[in-house]
Amino acid sequence: MSPEEADALLALDAEHVWHPYGPMPGTVPPLLVTEAEGVRLRLADGRELVDGMSSWWSAIHGYRHPVLDEALTAQAGRMSHVMFGGLTHEPAIRLATTLVELVPDGLRHVFLCDSGSVSVEVAVKMCLQYWRSRGRAGKRRLLTWRGGYHGDTFHPMSACDPDGGMHALWRGVLPEQVFVPAPPPGFDRAPEKSYVDMLEREVARHAGELAAVIVEPVVQGAGGMRFHSPGYLRVLREITAAHDVLLVFDEIATGFGRTGAMFAAGHAGVTPDVLCVGKALTGGYLTMAAALCTPEVARGISAGEVPVLAHGPTFMGNPLASAVAGASLGLLRTGDWQADVARIERLLREGLAPAADLPGVVDVRVLGAVGVVQLDHPADVAAATRAVTGRGVWLRPFRDLVYAMPPYVTEDEDVSLIAGAMVEAARTA
């Protein structure tokens, strides 16, 4: 692409395209990507950047993977889309079956949807409709811990941190949920009794109005990239079961190996009543997510006055997305992703160690293929972006965080390159 063509496209972008979490018109020109292959993004100006973000944590196999490309093109040659109401097809059936085989035991039913936010909407709707069907319509609130992030549509926003970020803008409009303090940090730390007692007390106090407890297991993602003990998941499972409250795990960011287990719930050995997955489901190729539930939840809804789940996206179970998702899960099942994630974890720990001694850095933490440098002040995003792109890496710092979630196929030299760029970004941010 010539410089003139690139400039013309960027001018059109500035005129018409509203980018996520940005003003209109935009204030910082985006980088123009022309191709992506492996773990590299090729820019219109000729530069190549190693993608340390997996395109918002989704492209776990990298770009233009031959298996995923083949699944997509082969399915396009047969059928690109067909409505899912009254019809079904092999890619969706096989995908749902594979998901049931991979998720924690007991989750048997799969509702395919369009995005992570929508999967949380569906999960919440499942819980609300379950209690309505059982004649307990007053159980309609959610309990969650602060520091969470569950999506940008309205019910998911209501369960995000009520004070942090843009969601505070909608106070008074969103449903008011029950919030408890964020779990104490530290993946390897045993649960603190005082915190466990508080969870028990709050769930018990609100049990009559709670439809569900919803949390991100082990890693709180966009709300702050915090890690907590899997023991708190076991505690939540026991408390919710004891007080007749459903338990929802949002694994949109953590699912499919990111934390070192296929699902973060696996670190705790527990099964929620409803599980949300998305992002890496299709390997970053197409938008798709799912909400899975236990037979108990499904039976409860089906026994109600309205015996159907009141949700039906137009592109539900899209054959193209189903086919490439099935191929992506096949790569996980046949490959050695555990070794890759463990390797990335080790290299991130080594590469990020120097950041701990930098002024303004309050914490450096790594879990699986997640690396985080936390600052004591909001990052200068423009300066940080210049620093990392100058080192041939793409990262997207936010708030007080410089972090990376590389594709699992990222080779050692590139993981080290990403870690070095993070340290440089922390130094300049």
N, C-alpha and C positions, 0 to 999 in steps of 0.2 A: 504494500500500500504506500502510495506516495505521500510526502508530507502535506501536500495540498489536499488530498483526499481525506487524510486524517483530520486536518484542521476543519474541513467542511463538516465531517461527521460530528466532531466535538461541538461545533457551533450549533448544529441541529439538536444535539443532546442537551446543551445548555438552554436552548429555547423551549424544548418540549418535554424532556424526560425528568420525572420526579424520582430521585433516588431515595433508598430507604434511610430513615432517620436524618433527613436533610431538609433544608429550606428549599423553596422554589421562588425565584431562580437559585441555583446552587451557588455556593461561595468558593468551593474548592473543586477545580476540574478533576474528574475521574481519569484514571489511566485507561487507555483504549486497548483492549485485548483483541488480537486477531486470530490466535490459535492457542490451543492447549494440548499438551501431550506429556505422558508420564506424570511428573510432578512440576512441570514448568509451564508458565504462562508466557506467551510471546506477545509483546506489545507492538503497537503500530510504529514506534520509533526504532524498532530493531532490538530492543533489550529483551532479555529473558529473566524471569523471576521465579525462584523456587517458591511454590505455594505452601506456606506454613499454616494455612487456615483450612485446607481441604474444602475450599468454597463453602464457608460457614459450616464446617464439620461434616460434610456429606460425602465428599469424593474420596472415600477411604482407599479405593483401588487406583487412584490417580485418574488421568484423563486418557481417552481413546484406548481403553483397555480392549484388546481384541475379542475377548469373550463377551463383554458387555456390548460392544459394537455389533457383534454377530447376532446376539439375542434381539437387539433393537431392530436391525435391518430385516432379519428373518421374520419377525412378527409383523413389521410394516408390510411385508409382502403378502401376509395373510389377512390381517384385519387390524386397523389402527384403533378403532373405537366401536363400541356397541353399548347401548344402555344396559344397566345392570338390573333394572326393575323388570322382573319376569323373564330375564335371559341370564345366562351364565356362560363361562368359557374356561378352557383348560388353563391358561396362564394364571387367572385369579384363583382357581381351585387349587392348583399346585402351590401357589404362593402361600395361601392360607394354611394349607397342610404343613408346609415347611416351617412357617412361623410357629405353629402349635408345637412342632417337634423341637424348636429351639428355645422357646421361652420357658420360664419356670413352670414346673408341673402344676396342672390344675386349670390353666387358662386354655379353654377349648374352643372359644368362638371368636371370630375375627370380623370386625367391621372395617372395611377399607375406605379411606377418605383421602382428601386432597392435600392436606398440609398438616404440619405439627399442631398449629393452633386449632385447626378443625378437629384433630383427634382428641384434643383436650376438651373442646366443646362437646364432642360425642361422649366422652367418658363422663363428663359432668351430667349430661342429659341421661345417660344410663343410670347413674346413681339417683338422680332426682326422680326419674320415672319408676325405678325400682321401689322406692319408698312410697310413692303415690299409689302404685299398684298394690302395695301391702296395707293401704289405708292409713298411712302415716305421712301425709303431705306436709306436715309441719317440719319434717326433717329436710331442710332445703339449703342449709348453709354448709360452707366448707371450712375446715381448719387446716392451716398450713403454717410453716415457720417463715419468719422474715428472711429476706435475702434471696427469695426464690424468683424464678421467671418461668412462665408457662405459655407465653404467646401474646399476640397483639390483638386478637379479637376480644369481645367484651367479657365473657365469663372467664376466660384464661387471664385477662388483665386483672380481674378482681382478685385473683389468687396470687398475683405478683406482689413484690414488696410494696406496701402501701405508701411509703415515703420516698423511696429511691426512684430515680429516673422519671420518665415521662408519664407513668401511669398515675402519679399523684394528680395530674391534670384532670382526671375523671372522677375524683372524689365527689360523692353526692349523686353521681350518675350510675356508677357500677354497683352491683350487689355488695353489701358489706359482709365480709368474711371474718372469721376468727383467726387472729394472728398470735403466734407465740414466738419467743426469741429464737434466733437461728441456733442450730445445734453447735455445741463447742467444737472448735476446729481440731483437725488431726485424724487422718485415716487410721493410724495405728494406735490411737489412744482408746482405752476402755471407756465405755459410757459413764458419765458422771451421775452419781445417784441423785444429786439435787435437781439436775435437769430431767432425769427420768421421772422423778416425783412430780415435777411441774407438769410434764406431759400428761401423766396419769390424772392429775388434778383438773387440768383444763379440759381434757376430753370428757371426763366424768361430768364436769359442771355443765358442759354444753351438749351432752349426748342426745338429749331430747330434740334438739334442733339441727344436729349435724347429719347431713347426708353422707359425708365422706371426709376423710383426711387425705390431702393430696400433697405429695412432696417429690422433689427430685432426689433419687437415691444416690448417696455417696458423694456426688459432685453437684453443687448448685452452679448452674452454667452462667448465663448472661446476667444474672443478678449479682455476680461477684466472684465466680470461679473459686468457690470455697469447697474444701474437702472435709468430710466428717466420718465418724466411725460407722461401719456397717451395723454395729450393735444397736444403734438407734432405730434401724429398720426392724430388727427383731422385737424391740420394745413396742414400736408402733403396731406391729402385727398382733401382739398379745393384747395391747390396750384396746385397739379397735374391736377385736373379736369379743373382748369381755364386755364392751359397752354398746354392742349392736350398731357399729358404725362401719361403713365400707372404707377400704383402703385403696388408694390410687397411686401408682408410681408413674411419674412422667419420665420416661427413658428416651425421649426424643434426642437428647444430646449424648446420653451415655450408652445407648444400646448398640449392639453389634461390635463389641470388643474394645471400645474406646478406653475403658478403665482397666483393662487387663482381664476382665471376665466378659463372657458373651453379653450378659446384661448385668448392670450394677447390683441388681437384686441378688445375683448369684454370690456376691461377697458375703451376704447375710444368710443365704439359704432359705429365703422366705418367698412366698407367693402372694402378691396383692390380689384384690378382687378385680381390679381393672388395671391394665397396662397400656400406656401410650408409647408408640414408636413412630419414628419418622426419619428425617435428615438422611442418614446413611443407608436407609432401606433400599434405595435404588442405586446405591453407589454414586450418587450425585448426578445421575442422568436426567431424571424427571421428577416432578413433584408427586409425592405419594406418602401416605402415613396410614396408621391403623390404630384402632382401639380394640384390645382383646379383653375378654371377660370370662369369668367362671360360669359353669352351668347354673349355679345358684342365682347369679344376677340375671342371666337370660331367662330362666324359668320365672323369676319374680316379675319381670316386665311382661312376659307372655301371659301371665295369669291375671293381669289387670283389666280394668274396664276398657282401656285402649291397649290391645294386646300386641302392638307392634312398636318397634323403636321409631320414634317420629323424626327420622332423618333420612335424606336420600340425595346425595350430591349427583349432579349431572354426569360427572366424570368418574364416579365411583367404580373402582375395579378396572380402570382403563387398561386394555390389553397390552399396550406398549409399555406402560409403567410396570404392570404386573410381570411381564416377560423379563424386563431388565432387572427388576427386583429379585425375581427368582434366580437369575444368573448371578447376581451379586451375592446372594446368600449361598449359592453353590460354591462360589470362590472361597467364602469363609469356611464352609464345611470341608472342602478338600484341601485348602491351603494351610499354612502354618502361621496364621495371624497372631497366635499367642506369642510365638518367638519374635515376630516383628515388633509387636507392641512392647514386649519386654526389652528388646534391643533399643528401641526409640526412648523408652523410659531411662535406661542406663545412660545413653548418650546425652539426653537432655539434662539429667542430673549433673553429669560431668561438665557439660558446656555452660550451664547456668550458674555453677558454683561461684564464679567471680562476681556475679551480680550482687551477691549477699553483702559484699564489702563496699558497695557504692553508696555515696551519700543519697538520701532520699528513698532508698529501698527498705521496706519494712518486712518483706517476706519473699522467699523464693520457695516454690513448692512444685512437685512433679508427682503425677499418678498416671500410670499407663502412658498413653500417647497424648498427655496433657501437660504442658509446661506453663508456669505462671510466675511472673515477676510483679509484685505489688509495690506500688510507690506510696509515699506519704502525702501525695498531692495528685490532682488530676493531670494526666499526661497531656503534653503538648502534641496533639495528634499529628499536626502538619510536620513538626520537627521530627517526631518519631518515624513517620512514614518516609521522610527524606532519608533518614539514617538507614532504615532497613532496605529500601530500594537501592540505595547507594552500595549496599553489600550484596545485591542480587537476590533479595528475598521479598516476598509479599506477606505482610502481617497487617492486622487492623486493630491497633490498641483502642481501648475505650475506658472512660472514667480514669481510675488510678491503676489500670492493669495493662501490662504488655504480656501477651500470652500467645501460645501456638498450639495447634492441634493438627499435626502433619498427616498426610496420607500414610497408610501402613507400609506402602511400598517405597517410601523415602529411604534412599541409601545412606550409609553412614556419613559420607562426606557432606551430604546435603542436610542431614540432621544437625551436624556440627555447624554448618553454615547458618542454619536457622537459629541455633542457640547463640552463636556469636552476634547475629543481628539483633536478637532480643537484648543482649547485654549492652550493645551499642545504643539501642533505642532507650533503654533505661538510663543510660548515661546522659543522653541528650534530651529526654522527654520532659 
